[in-house]
Amino acid sequence: MPKPLIGVTTYLDQARWGVWELPAALLPAAYPRLVQASGGLAVMLPPDEPSAAAEAVARLDGLVVAGGADVEPVRYGAVPDPRTGPPAPARDAWELALIEAALTAGVPLLGICRGLQLLNVALGGTLVQHLDGHTEAVGVMGRHPVSPVPGTRYAAVVPERAEVPTYHHQCVDVLGKNLLVSAHADDGTIEAIELPSPDWALGVQWHPEMGEDLRVMRALVTAAKERRGARI
């Protein structure tokens, strides 16, 4: 059977390489490398018109919503905190449309950091706009342990308390519709959320692409492979 095709969302930013400095669709190489190491075939999904999301998702076996800029607070009915970063409205609109399309079509979905936050917002939840202690320093990943909630999908994948790479200053406040909490940090911060079966939708607040543990991404790739097999 061909490897499952896993779409990964990207930044849209100004970048410099060689003699060029131009707008670019960017994705840290750690994301596709993690997909590849987990048995999937990675494809980048730069921001597009939200109306194209269903067509894009229809061609995928799995979807990863990558980390990045803070979600614009207007998306969850809040006034921006001074510590909230600059918005990325085109990316917000595109990724929210991708999440809706994936949930509608039953395409397995993994949200990473910002991706978890967008999954929560897509389902009517809200965010804490500033949180201390989950970033080592500007541009430096921190690490802290997370504990799984027994009986959840995440706990089935990672049953033990595990140390994870982390870089975020926002987190889930009010949980979105039908979502379950599946992991916490020691300070009580929600670190993973998921939808109950039969949906396969998981969000993690940390950055598995920056660590050595493949289990979360392998779980997504396995779910994508099973869905692909069921359609053939």
C-alpha contacts under 8 A as a table, 3 or more apart, distances in Angstrom:
res1	aa1	res2	aa2	distance
1	M	229	G	7.86
3	K	39	G	6.70
3	K	40	G	5.43
3	K	41	L	5.92
3	K	225	K	7.26
4	P	39	G	7.81
4	P	40	G	5.26
4	P	41	L	5.97
4	P	60	L	7.81
4	P	61	D	5.58
4	P	62	G	7.36
4	P	221	V	6.84
4	P	224	A	6.06
4	P	225	K	5.37
4	P	228	R	6.93
5	L	40	G	6.18
5	L	41	L	4.88
5	L	42	A	6.13
5	L	43	V	7.08
5	L	60	L	5.44
5	L	61	D	5.18
5	L	62	G	6.48
5	L	224	A	7.94
6	I	35	V	7.37
6	I	40	G	6.30
6	I	41	L	5.84
6	I	42	A	5.00
6	I	43	V	6.15
6	I	60	L	6.08
6	I	61	D	5.91
6	I	62	G	4.64
6	I	63	L	5.49
6	I	64	V	7.05
6	I	221	V	7.60
6	I	224	A	7.89
7	G	42	A	5.97
7	G	43	V	4.86
7	G	44	M	5.73
7	G	45	L	6.10
7	G	60	L	6.43
7	G	62	G	6.34
7	G	63	L	4.84
7	G	64	V	6.02
8	V	31	Y	7.67
8	V	32	P	7.66
8	V	42	A	6.94
8	V	43	V	6.17
8	V	44	M	5.04
8	V	45	L	5.64
8	V	63	L	6.11
8	V	64	V	4.70
8	V	65	V	5.97
8	V	66	A	6.50
9	T	27	L	7.77
9	T	44	M	5.96
9	T	45	L	4.60
9	T	46	P	5.89
9	T	47	P	7.53
9	T	64	V	6.54
9	T	65	V	5.30
9	T	66	A	5.64
9	T	95	E	7.40
10	T	25	A	6.05
10	T	26	L	5.49
10	T	27	L	5.17
10	T	44	M	6.61
10	T	45	L	6.02
10	T	46	P	5.05
10	T	47	P	7.07
10	T	66	A	6.81
11	Y	24	A	7.97
11	Y	25	A	5.57
11	Y	26	L	4.88
11	Y	27	L	6.23
11	Y	46	P	6.96
11	Y	47	P	7.73
11	Y	68	G	6.98
11	Y	91	R	7.40
12	L	23	P	6.99
12	L	24	A	5.70
12	L	25	A	4.62
12	L	26	L	6.10
12	L	46	P	7.05
12	L	47	P	7.03
12	L	91	R	7.54
13	D	23	P	5.44
13	D	24	A	5.43
13	D	25	A	6.54
13	D	26	L	6.99
14	Q	21	E	6.91
14	Q	22	L	5.54
14	Q	23	P	4.26
14	Q	24	A	5.80
15	A	21	E	5.50
15	A	22	L	5.69
15	A	23	P	6.10
15	A	24	A	5.98
16	R	19	V	7.57
16	R	20	W	5.58
16	R	21	E	4.21
16	R	22	L	6.61
17	W	20	W	5.39
17	W	21	E	6.53
25	A	46	P	5.79
27	L	31	Y	7.20
27	L	44	M	7.82
28	P	31	Y	6.10
29	A	32	P	5.77
29	A	33	R	6.18
30	A	33	R	5.08
30	A	34	L	6.02
30	A	209	E	5.34
30	A	210	M	6.67
31	Y	34	L	5.24
31	Y	35	V	6.43
31	Y	66	A	7.92
31	Y	209	E	5.49
32	P	35	V	4.97
32	P	36	Q	6.03
32	P	42	A	5.44
32	P	43	V	7.70
33	R	36	Q	5.02
33	R	37	A	5.96
33	R	209	E	7.93
34	L	37	A	5.07
34	L	38	S	6.09
34	L	209	E	5.74
34	L	214	L	7.17
34	L	217	M	7.13
35	V	38	S	5.14
35	V	39	G	6.52
35	V	40	G	5.22
35	V	41	L	6.69
35	V	42	A	6.05
35	V	217	M	6.62
35	V	218	R	7.86
35	V	221	V	7.66
36	Q	39	G	5.28
36	Q	40	G	5.00
36	Q	41	L	5.85
36	Q	42	A	6.59
37	A	40	G	7.37
37	A	214	L	7.68
38	S	214	L	6.37
38	S	217	M	6.21
38	S	218	R	4.84
38	S	221	V	6.73
39	G	218	R	7.16
39	G	221	V	6.64
40	G	221	V	5.93
47	P	90	A	6.53
47	P	91	R	5.51
47	P	94	W	5.66
47	P	95	E	7.62
48	D	52	A	6.87
48	D	53	A	7.83
48	D	90	A	7.76
48	D	94	W	6.06
49	E	52	A	5.59
49	E	53	A	7.39
49	E	94	W	6.41
50	P	53	A	5.39
50	P	93	A	6.23
50	P	94	W	4.83
50	P	95	E	7.95
50	P	97	A	5.43
50	P	98	L	7.57
51	S	54	A	7.14
51	S	97	A	7.67
52	A	55	E	5.48
52	A	56	A	6.29
53	A	56	A	5.11
53	A	57	V	6.10
53	A	94	W	7.06
53	A	97	A	5.76
53	A	98	L	5.04
53	A	101	A	6.41
54	A	57	V	5.16
54	A	58	A	6.06
54	A	97	A	7.77
54	A	98	L	6.87
54	A	101	A	5.09
54	A	102	A	7.65
55	E	58	A	5.17
55	E	59	R	6.90
56	A	59	R	5.60
56	A	60	L	6.98
57	V	60	L	5.14
57	V	61	D	7.93
57	V	63	L	7.65
57	V	98	L	6.84
57	V	101	A	6.52
57	V	102	A	6.20
57	V	107	V	7.49
58	A	105	A	7.59
60	L	63	L	7.06
60	L	107	V	7.53
61	D	107	V	6.22
61	D	108	P	7.14
61	D	224	A	4.91
61	D	225	K	7.05
61	D	227	R	6.95
61	D	228	R	6.15
62	G	107	V	5.58
62	G	108	P	4.88
62	G	109	L	5.96
62	G	220	L	7.06
62	G	221	V	7.02
62	G	223	A	7.91
62	G	224	A	5.15
63	L	102	A	7.42
63	L	107	V	7.08
63	L	108	P	6.28
63	L	109	L	4.82
63	L	110	L	6.29
64	V	109	L	5.92
64	V	110	L	4.82
64	V	111	G	5.76
64	V	112	I	7.32
64	V	115	G	7.76
65	V	95	E	7.07
65	V	109	L	7.70
65	V	110	L	6.36
65	V	111	G	4.74
65	V	112	I	6.10
65	V	114	R	7.64
65	V	115	G	4.70
65	V	116	L	7.96
66	A	111	G	6.40
66	A	112	I	5.19
66	A	113	C	7.09
66	A	114	R	6.63
66	A	115	G	5.53
67	G	112	I	5.51
67	G	113	C	5.08
67	G	114	R	4.56
67	G	115	G	5.91
67	G	207	H	7.83
68	G	113	C	7.72
68	G	114	R	5.83
69	A	85	G	6.84
69	A	86	P	7.27
69	A	87	P	6.76
69	A	88	A	6.54
69	A	114	R	7.04
70	D	84	T	6.67
70	D	85	G	5.75
70	D	86	P	7.18
70	D	87	P	6.44
70	D	88	A	7.70
70	D	114	R	6.79
70	D	170	Q	7.79
71	V	75	R	7.33
71	V	87	P	6.56
71	V	88	A	7.35
71	V	92	D	6.64
71	V	114	R	7.21
71	V	117	Q	7.47
71	V	118	L	6.96
72	E	75	R	5.78
72	E	76	Y	7.97
72	E	80	P	7.69
72	E	86	P	7.93
72	E	87	P	5.18
72	E	88	A	7.11
72	E	89	P	7.01
72	E	92	D	7.47
73	P	76	Y	5.58
73	P	77	G	6.30
73	P	78	A	4.98
73	P	79	V	6.15
73	P	80	P	5.63
74	V	77	G	4.79
74	V	78	A	5.44
74	V	79	V	6.74
74	V	80	P	7.70
75	R	78	A	7.58
75	R	121	V	7.15
76	Y	121	V	6.16
76	Y	124	G	7.19
76	Y	125	G	6.95
76	Y	126	T	5.52
76	Y	127	L	7.68
80	P	84	T	6.31
80	P	129	Q	7.86
81	D	84	T	5.30
81	D	129	Q	6.44
81	D	130	H	7.81
83	R	129	Q	7.49
83	R	130	H	6.64
84	T	129	Q	6.18
84	T	130	H	7.06
88	A	91	R	5.46
88	A	92	D	6.13
89	P	92	D	4.97
89	P	93	A	6.12
90	A	93	A	5.30
90	A	94	W	6.19
91	R	94	W	5.14
91	R	95	E	5.94
92	D	95	E	5.39
92	D	96	L	5.95
92	D	118	L	7.89
93	A	96	L	5.34
93	A	97	A	6.21
94	W	97	A	5.18
94	W	98	L	6.22
95	E	98	L	4.85
95	E	99	I	6.11
95	E	118	L	7.73
96	L	99	I	5.11
96	L	100	E	6.24
96	L	118	L	6.68
96	L	119	L	7.64
96	L	122	A	6.15
97	A	100	E	5.11
97	A	101	A	6.10
98	L	101	A	5.04
98	L	102	A	6.02
99	I	102	A	5.10
99	I	103	L	6.12
99	I	109	L	7.65
99	I	119	L	6.83
99	I	122	A	7.35
100	E	103	L	5.27
100	E	104	T	6.09
100	E	122	A	7.31
101	A	104	T	5.10
101	A	105	A	6.05
102	A	105	A	5.17
102	A	106	G	5.76
102	A	107	V	4.81
102	A	108	P	7.03
102	A	109	L	6.85
103	L	106	G	5.14
103	L	107	V	6.40
103	L	108	P	7.88
103	L	109	L	7.82
103	L	199	D	7.51
103	L	201	A	7.73
104	T	107	V	7.90
106	G	199	D	6.37
106	G	200	W	7.40
107	V	200	W	7.46
107	V	224	A	7.26
107	V	227	R	7.73
108	P	199	D	7.44
108	P	200	W	4.91
108	P	201	A	5.84
108	P	220	L	6.49
108	P	223	A	6.37
108	P	224	A	5.94
109	L	200	W	6.34
109	L	201	A	4.68
109	L	202	L	6.33
109	L	220	L	7.11
110	L	115	G	7.49
110	L	116	L	7.85
110	L	201	A	5.99
110	L	202	L	5.04
110	L	203	G	5.54
110	L	204	V	7.75
110	L	217	M	7.92
110	L	220	L	6.73
111	G	114	R	7.17
111	G	115	G	3.81
111	G	116	L	4.51
111	G	117	Q	7.85
111	G	118	L	7.80
111	G	119	L	6.87
111	G	201	A	7.97
111	G	202	L	6.30
111	G	203	G	4.28
111	G	204	V	6.22
112	I	115	G	4.56
112	I	116	L	5.49
112	I	203	G	5.93
112	I	204	V	5.27
112	I	205	Q	6.00
112	I	206	W	6.54
112	I	207	H	6.25
112	I	208	P	7.83
113	C	116	L	5.26
113	C	117	Q	6.57
113	C	168	H	7.12
113	C	203	G	7.47
113	C	204	V	5.98
113	C	205	Q	4.12
113	C	206	W	5.45
113	C	207	H	6.54
114	R	117	Q	4.97
114	R	118	L	6.12
114	R	205	Q	7.44
115	G	118	L	5.09
115	G	119	L	6.14
115	G	203	G	6.68
115	G	204	V	7.94
116	L	119	L	5.12
116	L	120	N	6.31
116	L	192	A	7.55
116	L	193	I	7.29
116	L	202	L	7.65
116	L	203	G	4.25
116	L	204	V	5.73
116	L	205	Q	6.06
117	Q	120	N	5.15
117	Q	121	V	6.23
117	Q	127	L	7.13
117	Q	171	C	6.76
117	Q	172	V	6.52
117	Q	203	G	7.88
117	Q	205	Q	7.82
118	L	121	V	4.92
118	L	122	A	5.84
119	L	122	A	5.07
119	L	123	L	6.46
119	L	203	G	7.18
120	N	123	L	5.38
120	N	124	G	6.60
120	N	125	G	5.00
120	N	126	T	6.94
120	N	172	V	7.20
120	N	175	L	6.41
120	N	176	G	5.01
120	N	179	L	7.71
121	V	124	G	5.09
121	V	125	G	4.59
121	V	126	T	5.78
121	V	127	L	7.70
121	V	176	G	6.57
122	A	125	G	7.17
122	A	176	G	7.57
123	L	176	G	4.67
123	L	177	K	5.31
123	L	178	N	7.98
124	G	175	L	7.70
124	G	176	G	4.78
124	G	177	K	6.17
125	G	172	V	7.62
125	G	173	D	7.31
125	G	174	V	5.12
125	G	175	L	4.83
125	G	176	G	3.79
125	G	177	K	7.08
126	T	172	V	6.34
126	T	173	D	5.36
126	T	174	V	4.99
126	T	175	L	6.79
126	T	176	G	7.37
127	L	170	Q	6.72
127	L	171	C	5.57
127	L	172	V	4.62
127	L	173	D	4.58
127	L	174	V	6.78
128	V	131	L	7.10
128	V	170	Q	5.45
128	V	171	C	5.32
128	V	172	V	6.00
128	V	173	D	5.22
129	Q	169	H	7.26
129	Q	170	Q	5.03
129	Q	171	C	7.19
130	H	169	H	5.21
130	H	170	Q	5.03
130	H	171	C	7.83
131	L	134	H	7.24
131	L	168	H	7.89
131	L	169	H	4.65
131	L	170	Q	5.48
131	L	171	C	7.31
132	D	135	T	7.43
132	D	169	H	6.26
133	G	136	E	7.40
133	G	169	H	7.92
134	H	142	G	6.54
134	H	143	R	7.79
134	H	144	H	7.83
134	H	166	T	6.23
134	H	167	Y	5.97
134	H	168	H	5.80
134	H	169	H	6.36
135	T	138	V	7.46
135	T	140	V	7.10
135	T	141	M	6.15
135	T	142	G	5.10
135	T	166	T	6.40
135	T	167	Y	4.67
135	T	168	H	5.88
135	T	169	H	6.95
136	E	140	V	5.60
136	E	141	M	5.67
136	E	142	G	4.37
136	E	143	R	7.78
136	E	167	Y	7.41
137	A	140	V	5.02
137	A	141	M	7.24
137	A	142	G	7.68
140	V	167	Y	7.54
141	M	165	P	6.20
141	M	166	T	5.67
141	M	167	Y	5.34
142	G	165	P	5.79
142	G	166	T	5.07
142	G	167	Y	6.14
143	R	163	E	6.39
143	R	164	V	5.42
143	R	165	P	4.61
143	R	166	T	5.48
144	H	163	E	5.17
144	H	164	V	5.72
144	H	165	P	7.00
144	H	166	T	7.19
144	H	185	A	7.53
145	P	161	R	6.50
145	P	162	A	5.21
145	P	163	E	3.89
145	P	164	V	6.00
145	P	185	A	6.26
145	P	186	D	7.16
146	V	161	R	5.70
146	V	162	A	5.56
146	V	163	E	6.20
146	V	164	V	7.08
146	V	183	A	6.26
146	V	184	H	5.45
146	V	185	A	4.58
146	V	186	D	6.85
146	V	191	E	6.95
147	S	160	E	6.90
147	S	161	R	4.47
147	S	162	A	6.67
147	S	183	A	5.30
147	S	184	H	5.40
147	S	185	A	6.39
147	S	186	D	7.71
148	P	152	T	7.78
148	P	154	Y	6.70
148	P	155	A	5.11
148	P	158	V	7.28
148	P	159	P	6.45
148	P	160	E	6.82
148	P	161	R	6.47
148	P	182	S	5.70
148	P	183	A	4.19
148	P	184	H	6.67
149	V	152	T	6.06
149	V	154	Y	7.77
149	V	155	A	6.10
149	V	181	V	7.25
149	V	182	S	4.77
149	V	183	A	5.30
149	V	184	H	7.66
150	P	155	A	5.75
150	P	159	P	7.74
150	P	182	S	7.72
151	G	155	A	6.37
151	G	156	A	7.16
152	T	155	A	5.15
152	T	156	A	6.41
152	T	182	S	5.73
153	R	156	A	5.09
153	R	157	V	6.50
153	R	182	S	7.43
153	R	194	E	7.51
154	Y	157	V	5.11
154	Y	158	V	6.00
154	Y	159	P	7.53
154	Y	182	S	6.02
154	Y	183	A	7.52
154	Y	192	A	7.68
154	Y	194	E	7.94
154	Y	202	L	7.67
154	Y	216	V	7.78
155	A	158	V	5.00
155	A	159	P	4.44
155	A	160	E	7.48
155	A	182	S	7.03
155	A	183	A	7.93
156	A	159	P	5.63
157	V	215	R	6.43
157	V	216	V	6.69
157	V	219	A	6.99
158	V	161	R	7.86
158	V	162	A	7.81
158	V	215	R	7.09
158	V	216	V	7.69
164	V	206	W	6.47
164	V	207	H	7.34
164	V	208	P	7.20
164	V	211	G	7.14
165	P	206	W	5.83
165	P	207	H	5.53
165	P	208	P	6.76
165	P	210	M	6.29
165	P	211	G	6.25
166	T	205	Q	7.44
166	T	206	W	4.59
166	T	207	H	5.81
167	Y	206	W	6.77
167	Y	207	H	7.43
168	H	171	C	7.72
168	H	205	Q	7.70
168	H	206	W	7.75
171	C	189	T	7.12
171	C	190	I	6.93
171	C	191	E	7.91
171	C	205	Q	7.50
172	V	175	L	6.53
172	V	189	T	7.76
172	V	190	I	6.27
175	L	179	L	6.57
175	L	180	L	7.90
176	G	179	L	5.68
178	N	195	L	6.38
178	N	196	P	7.59
179	L	193	I	6.37
179	L	194	E	5.50
179	L	195	L	4.92
179	L	196	P	7.28
180	L	193	I	5.46
180	L	194	E	5.30
180	L	195	L	6.08
180	L	196	P	7.17
181	V	184	H	7.86
181	V	190	I	6.75
181	V	191	E	7.92
181	V	192	A	6.02
181	V	193	I	4.51
181	V	194	E	6.59
182	S	190	I	7.99
182	S	191	E	7.52
182	S	192	A	5.10
182	S	193	I	5.21
182	S	194	E	6.67
183	A	190	I	6.23
183	A	191	E	5.15
183	A	192	A	4.78
183	A	193	I	7.13
184	H	187	D	7.82
184	H	188	G	5.63
184	H	189	T	5.54
184	H	190	I	4.72
184	H	191	E	4.89
184	H	192	A	6.94
185	A	188	G	5.31
185	A	189	T	5.22
185	A	190	I	6.61
185	A	191	E	6.19
186	D	189	T	7.32
190	I	193	I	7.52
190	I	205	Q	7.78
191	E	204	V	5.81
191	E	205	Q	4.88
191	E	206	W	7.17
192	A	202	L	7.21
192	A	203	G	5.39
192	A	204	V	4.36
192	A	205	Q	5.99
193	I	202	L	5.84
193	I	203	G	5.15
193	I	204	V	6.68
194	E	200	W	7.76
194	E	201	A	5.49
194	E	202	L	4.30
194	E	203	G	6.12
195	L	199	D	6.16
195	L	200	W	6.72
195	L	201	A	5.51
195	L	202	L	6.76
196	P	199	D	6.14
196	P	200	W	7.56
197	S	200	W	6.56
200	W	223	A	7.38
204	V	207	H	7.61
207	H	210	M	5.64
207	H	211	G	7.30
208	P	211	G	5.31
208	P	212	E	7.53
208	P	213	D	6.81
208	P	214	L	7.42
208	P	216	V	7.45
208	P	217	M	7.79
209	E	212	E	7.73
213	D	216	V	7.60
214	L	217	M	5.64
214	L	218	R	5.84
215	R	218	R	4.98
215	R	219	A	6.06
216	V	219	A	5.19
216	V	220	L	6.62
217	M	220	L	5.09
217	M	221	V	6.22
218	R	221	V	4.99
218	R	222	T	5.95
219	A	222	T	5.09
219	A	223	A	6.20
220	L	223	A	5.14
220	L	224	A	6.13
221	V	224	A	4.94
221	V	225	K	6.03
222	T	225	K	5.01
222	T	226	E	6.18
223	A	226	E	5.13
223	A	227	R	6.22
224	A	227	R	5.12
224	A	228	R	6.10
225	K	228	R	5.01
225	K	229	G	6.12
226	E	229	G	5.06
226	E	230	A	6.18
227	R	230	A	5.08
227	R	231	R	6.42
228	R	231	R	5.27
228	R	232	I	6.52
229	G	232	I	5.33
